[in-house]
Amino acid sequence: MTPKLAGLNDRRVRILGFMVRQARPSPGIVIMAPYAMTTNEGDYGLCDDLPPSVVFVDVPKYHDIAVPFSPGPLLLTGRLELGARQEADGRISCVRLFLDPAPDAPNEAVAVSALSSRPALHARR
């Protein structure tokens, strides 16, 4: 990890990226990549081509179900956590984002993506 990334551990950050379309998504977890991509765990298992720059995003709202896929770029805000950890699907994550809770006030509409028209996750504008 770069010194800049290491300095962001346990800090609130904003990440722009694309939700990885997965054949078998894990409940409550989204994998974000710097570009749009798809994995096929049915054919390749965990032998996919995820770039080393992926971020695993914890989405508490969907803790027991798969997060609906949202195409297009997403701007997400939350607390960054670094360090190797085995995820529910067997992958080892090194970078995780724990999303900020969605605002409760109706005038602070949940902005799942600042750039996408189809909401599925939440992030502050």
N, C-alpha and C positions, 0 to 999 in steps of 0.2 A: 504494500500500500504506500502511496505517496505520503510525504509529510503533511501536505495540505489535507488529504482525506483523513489521516490519523488525527489531525487537529479538530476535525468536525465530529469526532466520536461523542455521543451523548449530547449533541447540540441540535437545536431546531434548524432544519434546512428546508429548502424547496428544490424539488427535482423535476426536471422536464424529460419525458421519455415516452415510450410506447409500451402498452400492455402486450406481453407475449401471449399469442393465441395458443392455448394448450389443448391437446386432445383429451387429457385427463387432469384438469386443474384440481389443486388441493383446496379444500374449504378454507375460506378466510385469508387466502394468500394470493397475491398477484406478483408475477415476475415482470419487472420493468427492464427494458433494454433501450439502448440509444437509437435504435431503428426498429421498424415494424418487422416482426418475424413470427414464425409458427413452429411449434414442436409437435412431434408425433410419438408420444410415449408408447403407443400400441405397437408400432413397428420397430422403434429403435430403443425402447426403454429409456434409460437416463443417458444414453450415448447420443446426446444431441449437440448442436453447435451453438450453445449459449455463449455469448461473448463474456470475457472476464469482468466486464463492467456492469453486469446485471445487478439489480437491487431487488431483494425480496421485500414486498410491502405487506404489512399486517393490516388487514381491514376488519376491525372488530364487528362492524355491522353485519358481516357475512361469516361469523365465526364457525357456523355449522353447515354452510352451503357454499357452493362455488360462486365466486364473484362473476357477474355477467360480463362478457367481453365488451370492451369499448374500443372501437377503432379510432385511429387518429392520435395525435399527441396529447398527453395528459400532464398537467402541472400539479404536483402533489406536495403537501407540506406536512412535516412531522418531525419526530425525533429520530436521529440516525444512530444506529448501533453497529459496531464493528466487531469482528471476531468470528471464528469458525463455529458453526452450529448446524447440526443435522436437522433438516426440515422433515415434515410429515411424509413427504413423497420419497425421502431417501437422499435427496440432493444435499450437498453441504453449502450453506450460504455463508458468505463472508461480510456482506453489507446488507443491512435491513433498515427499513423505514417503518416506524410506527406512526400511522396517520393521526393528525390532530382530530379531536372530536368535532363532529359537525356542529355548526352554530345552532342554538335553539331558537333564536329570534327569527320570525318569519321574514322580516325585512333584510336579513342576512342570508339570502337564498344560498343553498348549498351549490357550490360551483364544482361539479365533478371534474370538469376540465375547462380551463380558460380558453382552450382552442378548439375543442370538439363540441359538436352539437348534440351528441348522445350521452347523457349522464349515466354513470354506473358506479363510480367511486366519488369520494368527496375531497375537495381541496379548497383552500381559501384563495380568492382572486388576488 
